[in-house]
Amino acid sequence: MPVALSLSPDHSEDFVMPNSVISGFTHNFLGKAPVWYKQVILLFLAINPISFYVFGPGVTGWLLIAEFIFTLAMALKCYPLLPGGLLAVEALLIGLTTPDAVYMEVLTNFPVILLLMFMVAGIYFMKELLLVTFTQILVGVRSKSALSLLFCGAAALLSAFLDALTVTAVIISVAVGFFSVYHKVASGKGYQHKDHNANSDDDVIELHREDLENFRAFLRSLLMHGAIGTALGGVATMVGEPQNLLIAKVVGWDFASFFMHMAPVSIPVLFAGLTTCWLLEKLRWFGYGGRLPKPVRRVLEEFADNERNKRTKADQAALWIQALAALILVVGLAFHLAEVGLIGLLVIILITSFTGITDEHQIGKAFQESLPFTSLLVVFFAIVAVIHEQHLFKPIIEYVLSLPMEQQPGMFFIANGLLSMISDNVFVATVYISEIKQALDAGSISYDHFQTLAIAINTGTNLPSVATPNGQAAFLFLLTSAIAPLVRLSYGRMVIMAFPYTIVMGAVGLFMVINHI
């Protein structure tokens, strides 16, 4: 039989006052995000249904896009999956789109999801090889200008065949490792010392403080050169950035044809970016030019030698397996032997099988970096479904397509570039490539012109988006990583250091789009 709730004083703790419930709710909602941010998101959720019934789906659709872009721009306050996901769910509930429309968007873009799920995880198992490569570059090259060019060029080359996020993660791992090593020495401890707090300079010996600050400036510049390199290489191939694969699938390009179509823009921009890298180091403008102090170099060289001597035969064999897997990966991508995500799964199987990684939890760690962004991408597709269902971008696309044909690529480059500076470039590219595909299907443009516009959209979303950490996932990853506070790399400093690259890459990219595609 039912048990009656006692109202005696002895059971008073069983009851929670309503204000306590409300307090707990406000504390839990979006976790550690600022109170003002939580209030803004709740305001968005309250306004949208009212707007839908007062102003209609068109106005509400545009309001939803602005709100979603706000969540992307405020990614440092709260990961956009949460507030963006709430907005997407509300859009479904009030009828801005349907679950079937969202499912069709996800199904159409399934190759991109496969890329993020398996390729990023596959590269995770190649980290040791990449770490060794970057370590040898760092301690083996004494000229800072040459070192910066190598870092930028190596990041560009790797990002053309691998994932920019993973390449950035490797660069961060190298920087964190070397900073921790010297920070221990500067604090009067050996680099073998465990449980050292590199976030605090309290124990740093006065004699080493100036060298430590110079080392921070040195690492900041290398990290930014490397991050820029991921953008320079990422624009060139269909696997460099998630939106590249999406664009390639919509247009019908394979790996080789994507590279050839982008080459008239991507190659001149690559040389312009590398030239900018060299000049910034020589002129020491915008926070670049920091040199590696000699005492720091001696410590790092000793550390690298020690690590090399500790490497066992099993470790060496694992590096050879990773190198072989990297070769298979490049060949598989170049000849399009299978879907990109499936090639990534092949890399996972090969490396784990021949390096002794057999524990489920070890393998599971490889997916931690990619799956949150994969989930966010599905939310992107829900917002794109709203745009399609409500035909929100149709007037803009029709206006651009009404311009003389020779002006259209430049306008698309500018529009995508400006929006990608404040929003995520994957979202921007998804919207624009889908809209011009509809124009192609409607017979408004030819297939050749469609390809030209696709080049403008891909380069527009990849190049000017380096202006802020919001535009590129790799930049946001760097800003929120463990190394950023260690080397004093703030949001504002990143914007300043990216500024010369933004101007050069944007200007050269726009010139090539207007004149040479």
C-alpha positions as CSV (number, residue, x, y, z in Angstrom):
1,M,0.0,0.0,0.0
2,P,1.2,3.6,-0.6
3,V,3.4,5.1,2.2
4,A,2.2,8.5,3.5
5,L,4.8,11.2,3.7
6,S,5.5,12.2,7.2
7,L,5.2,15.9,8.1
8,S,6.8,15.6,11.4
9,P,9.8,17.8,12.4
10,D,12.0,14.7,12.3
11,H,11.5,14.5,8.5
12,S,11.7,18.2,7.7
13,E,15.0,17.6,5.9
14,D,13.2,15.5,3.3
15,F,11.5,18.6,1.9
16,V,13.4,21.1,-0.2
17,M,12.2,24.7,-0.2
18,P,11.3,26.0,-3.7
19,N,13.9,28.8,-3.6
20,S,16.6,26.2,-2.9
21,V,15.5,24.2,-6.0
22,I,15.6,27.4,-8.1
23,S,19.0,28.2,-6.7
24,G,20.3,24.7,-7.6
25,F,18.8,25.0,-11.1
26,T,20.5,28.3,-11.8
27,H,23.8,27.0,-10.5
28,N,23.6,23.8,-12.6
29,F,22.3,25.4,-15.8
30,L,25.4,25.7,-18.1
31,G,27.7,25.0,-15.2
32,K,30.5,27.6,-14.7
33,A,29.4,29.9,-17.5
34,P,29.0,33.6,-16.4
35,V,25.6,34.5,-14.9
36,W,25.0,37.1,-17.6
37,Y,25.7,34.5,-20.3
38,K,23.1,32.1,-18.7
39,Q,20.6,34.9,-18.6
40,V,21.1,35.8,-22.3
41,I,20.6,32.1,-23.3
42,L,17.4,31.9,-21.3
43,L,16.3,35.2,-22.9
44,F,16.9,33.7,-26.3
45,L,14.8,30.6,-25.4
46,A,12.0,32.8,-24.1
47,I,11.9,35.1,-27.1
48,N,11.9,32.6,-29.9
49,P,8.4,31.1,-29.4
50,I,7.0,34.6,-29.0
51,S,8.7,35.8,-32.2
52,F,7.5,32.7,-34.1
53,Y,3.8,33.4,-33.3
54,V,4.1,37.2,-33.6
55,F,6.5,37.8,-36.5
56,G,6.4,34.4,-38.3
57,P,9.1,31.8,-39.1
58,G,11.2,34.0,-41.4
59,V,12.1,36.6,-38.8
60,T,12.5,33.9,-36.1
61,G,14.8,32.0,-38.3
62,W,17.1,34.9,-38.7
63,L,16.9,35.6,-35.0
64,L,17.9,31.9,-34.4
65,I,20.9,32.3,-36.7
66,A,22.1,35.4,-34.8
67,E,21.6,33.6,-31.5
68,F,23.5,30.5,-32.7
69,I,26.4,32.7,-34.0
70,F,26.5,34.3,-30.6
71,T,27.0,30.9,-29.0
72,L,29.9,30.2,-31.4
73,A,31.5,33.7,-30.7
74,M,31.2,33.1,-27.0
75,A,32.7,29.6,-27.2
76,L,35.2,30.4,-24.4
77,K,32.3,31.1,-22.0
78,C,30.6,27.8,-22.7
79,Y,31.1,25.1,-25.3
80,P,28.6,25.9,-28.1
81,L,27.1,22.3,-28.2
82,L,25.1,23.1,-25.1
83,P,23.4,26.4,-25.8
84,G,23.4,25.8,-29.5
85,G,21.8,22.4,-28.9
86,L,19.1,24.0,-26.8
87,L,18.3,26.5,-29.6
88,A,18.2,23.7,-32.1
89,V,15.8,21.6,-30.0
90,E,13.6,24.6,-29.6
91,A,13.6,25.2,-33.3
92,L,12.3,21.7,-33.7
93,L,9.6,22.1,-31.1
94,I,8.2,25.4,-32.5
95,G,8.2,24.1,-36.0
96,L,11.1,26.0,-37.7
97,T,12.3,22.6,-39.1
98,T,11.5,18.9,-38.7
99,P,13.4,15.9,-37.4
100,D,13.3,14.4,-40.9
101,A,14.9,17.5,-42.4
102,V,17.7,17.4,-39.8
103,Y,18.2,13.7,-40.4
104,M,18.5,14.3,-44.2
105,E,21.1,17.0,-43.5
106,V,23.1,14.6,-41.3
107,L,22.8,11.8,-43.9
108,T,24.0,14.1,-46.7
109,N,27.0,15.1,-44.6
110,F,27.7,11.7,-43.2
111,P,31.2,11.5,-44.8
112,V,32.2,14.5,-42.7
113,I,31.0,12.8,-39.5
114,L,33.0,9.7,-40.5
115,L,36.1,11.9,-41.0
116,L,35.8,13.5,-37.5
117,M,35.0,10.2,-35.8
118,F,37.8,8.0,-37.3
119,M,40.4,10.2,-39.0
120,V,41.1,12.4,-35.9
121,A,41.2,9.3,-33.7
122,G,43.5,7.6,-36.2
123,I,46.0,10.4,-36.1
124,Y,45.9,10.3,-32.3
125,F,47.8,7.0,-32.5
126,M,50.5,8.6,-34.6
127,K,51.2,11.3,-32.0
128,E,54.5,9.7,-30.9
129,L,55.9,10.0,-34.5
130,L,54.7,13.6,-34.8
131,L,56.1,14.5,-31.4
132,V,59.5,13.1,-32.4
133,T,59.4,15.0,-35.7
134,F,58.6,18.4,-34.1
135,T,61.1,17.8,-31.2
136,Q,63.9,17.2,-33.6
137,I,63.0,20.4,-35.5
138,L,62.9,22.4,-32.3
139,V,66.3,21.4,-30.9
140,G,68.0,20.8,-34.2
141,V,67.6,24.3,-35.9
142,R,69.3,27.2,-34.3
143,S,68.1,30.0,-36.6
144,K,64.7,31.3,-35.3
145,S,63.6,32.4,-38.8
146,A,64.4,29.0,-40.2
147,L,62.8,27.3,-37.3
148,S,59.6,29.3,-37.7
149,L,59.5,28.5,-41.4
150,L,60.0,24.8,-40.6
151,F,57.2,24.8,-38.0
152,C,54.8,26.7,-40.2
153,G,55.7,24.6,-43.3
154,A,55.6,21.3,-41.4
155,A,52.2,22.2,-39.9
156,A,50.9,23.1,-43.4
157,L,52.2,19.9,-44.9
158,L,50.8,17.7,-42.1
159,S,47.4,19.5,-42.1
160,A,47.0,18.9,-45.9
161,F,46.9,15.2,-45.2
162,L,45.9,14.9,-41.6
163,D,43.5,16.9,-39.4
164,A,44.4,20.4,-38.3
165,L,43.1,19.8,-34.8
166,T,45.4,16.9,-34.3
167,V,48.4,18.7,-35.8
168,T,47.7,21.6,-33.4
169,A,47.4,19.1,-30.5
170,V,50.9,17.7,-31.3
171,I,52.4,21.2,-31.4
172,I,50.8,22.0,-28.1
173,S,52.1,18.7,-26.6
174,V,55.6,19.6,-27.7
175,A,55.4,23.1,-26.3
176,V,53.9,22.0,-22.9
177,G,56.6,19.3,-22.6
178,F,59.5,21.7,-23.2
179,F,58.1,24.5,-21.1
180,S,57.6,22.1,-18.2
181,V,61.1,20.8,-18.5
182,Y,62.7,24.3,-18.3
183,H,60.3,25.5,-15.7
184,K,61.4,22.7,-13.4
185,V,65.1,23.6,-14.0
186,A,64.3,27.4,-13.5
187,S,62.6,26.4,-10.2
188,G,65.8,24.7,-8.9
189,K,64.6,21.1,-9.7
190,G,65.7,18.5,-12.2
191,Y,63.6,17.9,-15.3
192,Q,62.9,14.4,-14.0
193,H,61.0,15.9,-11.0
194,K,57.4,14.8,-10.7
195,D,54.3,16.7,-9.6
196,H,55.7,20.1,-10.6
197,N,53.2,23.0,-11.0
198,A,54.3,24.9,-14.2
199,N,51.4,27.4,-13.8
200,S,53.1,29.2,-10.9
201,D,56.3,31.1,-11.0
202,D,56.6,31.4,-7.2
203,D,59.6,29.0,-7.1
204,V,61.4,30.3,-10.1
205,I,64.9,31.5,-9.2
206,E,65.5,35.2,-9.9
207,L,68.4,34.4,-12.1
208,H,66.2,32.4,-14.5
209,R,63.2,34.7,-14.6
210,E,64.3,36.8,-17.7
211,D,65.2,33.6,-19.6
212,L,61.8,32.1,-18.7
213,E,60.0,35.2,-20.0
214,N,62.0,35.1,-23.2
215,F,61.2,31.4,-23.6
216,R,57.5,32.2,-23.3
217,A,57.8,34.8,-26.1
218,F,59.7,32.2,-28.2
219,L,57.0,29.5,-27.7
220,R,54.2,32.0,-28.3
221,S,55.5,32.9,-31.7
222,L,56.2,29.2,-32.7
223,L,52.7,28.2,-31.6
224,M,51.1,31.0,-33.7
225,H,53.2,30.1,-36.7
226,G,52.2,26.5,-36.3
227,A,48.5,27.3,-36.0
228,I,48.7,29.6,-39.1
229,G,50.4,26.7,-40.9
230,T,47.4,24.4,-40.2
231,A,45.3,27.0,-42.0
232,L,47.7,27.4,-44.9
233,G,47.8,23.6,-45.5
234,G,44.2,22.9,-44.5
235,V,42.7,25.0,-47.3
236,A,44.5,22.9,-50.0
237,T,43.0,19.4,-49.6
238,M,39.6,17.8,-49.0
239,V,40.8,16.4,-45.6
240,G,42.5,19.6,-44.3
241,E,39.4,21.0,-42.6
242,P,35.9,19.4,-42.0
243,Q,34.1,21.8,-44.3
244,N,36.5,20.9,-47.2
245,L,35.2,17.4,-47.3
246,L,31.7,18.6,-47.1
247,I,32.3,21.0,-50.1
248,A,34.1,18.2,-52.0
249,K,31.2,15.8,-51.6
250,V,28.6,18.4,-52.7
251,V,30.6,19.4,-55.8
252,G,31.7,15.8,-56.6
253,W,35.5,16.2,-56.3
254,D,37.9,13.5,-55.2
255,F,41.2,14.2,-53.4
256,A,43.3,15.0,-56.5
257,S,40.6,17.1,-58.2
258,F,40.0,19.1,-55.0
259,F,43.7,19.9,-54.7
260,M,43.9,20.9,-58.4
261,H,40.9,23.2,-58.2
262,M,42.2,24.9,-55.1
263,A,45.8,25.2,-56.2
264,P,45.5,28.5,-58.1
265,V,44.5,30.1,-54.8
266,S,46.1,27.9,-52.1
267,I,49.6,27.7,-53.5
268,P,50.2,31.5,-53.9
269,V,48.6,32.0,-50.4
270,L,51.0,29.3,-49.0
271,F,54.1,31.2,-50.3
272,A,52.7,34.5,-49.2
273,G,52.1,33.1,-45.7
274,L,55.6,31.6,-45.4
275,T,57.1,34.9,-46.6
276,T,55.0,36.7,-43.9
277,C,56.3,34.2,-41.3
278,W,60.0,35.0,-42.3
279,L,59.4,38.7,-42.4
280,L,57.7,38.8,-39.0
281,E,60.6,37.0,-37.4
282,K,63.2,39.3,-39.0
283,L,61.3,42.5,-38.2
284,R,60.0,41.3,-34.8
285,W,56.6,42.9,-35.3
286,F,53.3,42.0,-33.7
287,G,54.9,40.0,-30.9
288,Y,57.1,37.8,-33.0
289,G,60.9,37.4,-33.1
290,G,61.5,36.0,-29.6
291,R,64.7,34.1,-29.5
292,L,65.5,30.9,-27.5
293,P,67.9,31.8,-24.7
294,K,71.1,29.8,-24.7
295,P,70.6,28.3,-21.1
296,V,67.2,27.1,-22.2
297,R,68.6,25.5,-25.3
298,R,71.2,23.6,-23.3
299,V,68.5,22.2,-21.0
300,L,66.3,21.1,-23.9
301,E,69.1,19.5,-25.8
302,E,70.0,17.5,-22.8
303,F,66.4,16.5,-22.3
304,A,66.0,15.4,-25.9
305,D,69.1,13.3,-25.8
306,N,67.9,11.7,-22.6
307,E,64.6,10.8,-24.2
308,R,66.3,9.4,-27.2
309,N,68.5,7.2,-25.1
310,K,65.6,5.9,-23.1
311,R,63.8,4.7,-26.3
312,T,63.5,0.9,-26.3
313,K,63.4,-1.4,-29.3
314,A,59.6,-1.7,-28.8
315,D,59.3,2.1,-28.9
316,Q,61.4,2.3,-32.1
317,A,59.3,-0.5,-33.7
318,A,56.1,1.5,-32.8
319,L,57.5,4.6,-34.6
320,W,58.2,2.5,-37.7
321,I,54.6,1.2,-37.6
322,Q,53.2,4.7,-37.3
323,A,55.4,5.9,-40.2
324,L,54.1,3.0,-42.4
325,A,50.5,3.8,-41.4
326,A,51.2,7.4,-42.3
327,L,52.4,6.3,-45.8
328,I,49.3,4.1,-46.3
329,L,47.1,7.1,-45.2
330,V,48.7,9.4,-47.8
331,V,48.4,6.9,-50.6
332,G,44.8,6.0,-49.6
333,L,43.8,9.7,-49.7
334,A,45.7,10.6,-52.9
335,F,44.1,7.7,-54.9
336,H,40.8,7.9,-53.0
337,L,40.9,4.2,-52.3
338,A,38.0,4.5,-49.8
339,E,35.9,7.0,-48.0
340,V,38.2,9.3,-45.9
341,G,36.7,8.2,-42.6
342,L,37.2,4.5,-43.4
343,I,40.8,5.2,-44.2
344,G,41.1,6.7,-40.7
345,L,39.5,3.5,-39.3
346,L,42.1,1.5,-41.1
347,V,44.9,3.6,-39.5
348,I,43.4,2.9,-36.1
349,I,43.3,-0.9,-36.7
350,L,46.8,-1.1,-38.1
351,I,48.6,1.0,-35.4
352,T,46.7,-0.5,-32.4
353,S,47.2,-4.1,-33.7
354,F,50.9,-3.8,-34.3
355,T,51.8,-1.6,-31.3
356,G,50.1,-3.6,-28.6
357,I,47.3,-1.2,-27.8
358,T,44.6,-3.7,-26.9
359,D,42.7,-2.2,-24.0
360,E,39.3,-0.7,-24.7
361,H,39.9,2.3,-22.5
362,Q,43.2,3.1,-24.2
363,I,41.5,3.1,-27.6
364,G,38.6,5.2,-26.2
365,K,40.9,8.1,-25.3
366,A,41.5,8.6,-29.0
367,F,37.9,9.6,-29.6
368,Q,37.7,12.2,-26.8
369,E,39.0,15.1,-28.9
370,S,36.7,14.5,-31.9
371,L,33.3,13.4,-30.6
372,P,32.3,16.7,-28.9
373,F,33.0,18.5,-32.2
374,T,31.1,15.8,-34.1
375,S,28.1,16.4,-31.9
376,L,28.4,20.2,-32.4
377,L,28.4,19.5,-36.2
378,V,25.1,17.7,-36.0
379,V,23.7,20.8,-34.2
380,F,25.1,22.8,-37.2
381,F,23.1,20.7,-39.5
382,A,20.0,21.3,-37.5
383,I,20.4,25.1,-37.9
384,V,21.2,24.5,-41.6
385,A,17.9,22.6,-41.9
386,V,16.1,25.7,-40.5
387,I,17.8,27.8,-43.1
388,H,16.7,25.5,-45.9
389,E,13.2,25.0,-44.6
390,Q,12.6,28.7,-44.3
391,H,14.7,29.7,-47.4
392,L,16.5,32.4,-45.3
393,F,19.6,32.8,-47.5
394,K,17.7,32.7,-50.8
395,P,17.5,36.6,-51.1
396,I,21.2,37.0,-50.4
397,I,22.2,34.2,-52.8
398,E,19.9,35.6,-55.5
399,Y,21.4,39.1,-55.0
400,V,25.0,37.8,-55.4
401,L,23.9,35.7,-58.4
402,S,22.3,38.7,-60.0
403,L,25.7,40.5,-60.1
404,P,27.9,40.1,-63.2
405,M,29.3,36.6,-63.3
406,E,32.9,37.8,-62.9
407,Q,32.0,39.7,-59.6
408,Q,30.3,36.7,-57.9
409,P,33.4,34.7,-56.7
410,G,34.9,37.8,-55.1
411,M,31.7,38.6,-53.3
412,F,31.3,35.1,-52.0
413,F,34.9,35.1,-50.8
414,I,34.3,38.4,-48.9
415,A,31.0,37.4,-47.4
416,N,32.3,34.0,-46.2
417,G,35.5,35.6,-44.9
418,L,33.8,38.2,-42.8
419,L,31.3,35.8,-41.4
420,S,34.0,33.2,-40.6
421,M,35.9,35.8,-38.6
422,I,33.2,35.9,-36.0
423,S,31.6,32.5,-36.4
424,D,32.8,29.0,-37.1
425,N,34.0,28.4,-40.7
426,V,32.4,24.9,-40.8
427,F,28.9,26.4,-40.2
428,V,29.4,29.2,-42.7
429,A,30.7,26.8,-45.4
430,T,27.8,24.4,-44.8
431,V,25.3,27.1,-45.3
432,Y,26.7,28.7,-48.4
433,I,27.6,25.5,-50.3
434,S,24.1,24.2,-49.7
435,E,22.5,27.3,-51.0
436,I,24.5,27.4,-54.2
437,K,23.8,23.7,-54.7
438,Q,20.1,24.6,-54.7
439,A,20.8,27.3,-57.3
440,L,22.6,24.7,-59.4
441,D,19.7,22.2,-59.1
442,A,17.2,25.0,-60.0
443,G,19.2,25.7,-63.2
444,S,20.2,29.2,-62.1
445,I,23.9,28.6,-62.6
446,S,26.1,26.2,-64.7
447,Y,28.2,23.4,-63.2
448,D,31.4,25.2,-64.2
449,H,30.3,28.4,-62.4
450,F,29.2,26.3,-59.5
451,Q,32.7,24.9,-59.1
452,T,34.2,28.4,-59.3
453,L,31.9,29.6,-56.5
454,A,32.8,26.5,-54.5
455,I,36.4,27.4,-54.7
456,A,35.5,31.0,-53.5
457,I,33.5,29.6,-50.6
458,N,36.2,27.1,-49.5
459,T,39.0,29.7,-49.6
460,G,36.8,32.4,-48.1
461,T,36.0,30.3,-45.1
462,N,39.6,29.0,-44.6
463,L,41.8,32.0,-45.0
464,P,40.3,35.2,-43.4
465,S,39.0,33.1,-40.5
466,V,42.4,33.1,-38.9
467,A,41.6,36.6,-37.7
468,T,40.1,35.4,-34.4
469,P,40.0,32.1,-32.4
470,N,36.3,31.9,-33.2
471,G,36.8,31.2,-36.9
472,Q,39.1,28.2,-36.8
473,A,38.6,25.2,-34.5
474,A,42.4,24.7,-34.3
475,F,42.8,28.3,-33.0
476,L,40.1,27.9,-30.4
477,F,41.7,24.6,-29.4
478,L,45.0,26.4,-28.9
479,L,43.5,29.2,-26.9
480,T,41.7,26.8,-24.5
481,S,44.6,24.4,-24.2
482,A,47.0,23.9,-21.3
483,I,49.8,25.8,-23.0
484,A,48.0,29.1,-23.4
485,P,48.1,30.3,-19.8
486,L,51.7,28.9,-19.4
487,V,53.0,31.2,-22.2
488,R,50.6,34.0,-21.6
489,L,48.7,33.6,-24.9
490,S,45.4,35.4,-24.4
491,Y,42.5,36.0,-26.8
492,G,43.6,39.6,-27.5
493,R,47.3,38.6,-28.1
494,M,46.2,35.9,-30.5
495,V,44.1,38.4,-32.5
496,I,47.1,40.8,-32.6
497,M,49.6,38.1,-33.7
498,A,47.2,36.8,-36.3
499,F,46.5,40.3,-37.8
500,P,49.4,40.4,-40.3
501,Y,48.6,36.9,-41.5
502,T,44.9,37.8,-41.9
503,I,45.7,40.8,-44.1
504,V,48.2,39.0,-46.3
505,M,46.2,35.7,-46.6
506,G,42.9,37.5,-47.1
507,A,44.3,39.9,-49.7
508,V,46.2,37.4,-51.7
509,G,43.3,34.9,-51.6
510,L,40.8,37.5,-52.8
511,F,43.2,38.6,-55.6
512,M,43.6,35.1,-56.8
513,V,39.9,34.3,-56.6
514,I,39.0,37.4,-58.6
515,N,41.7,37.0,-61.2
516,H,42.8,33.4,-61.5
517,I,39.9,31.0,-61.1
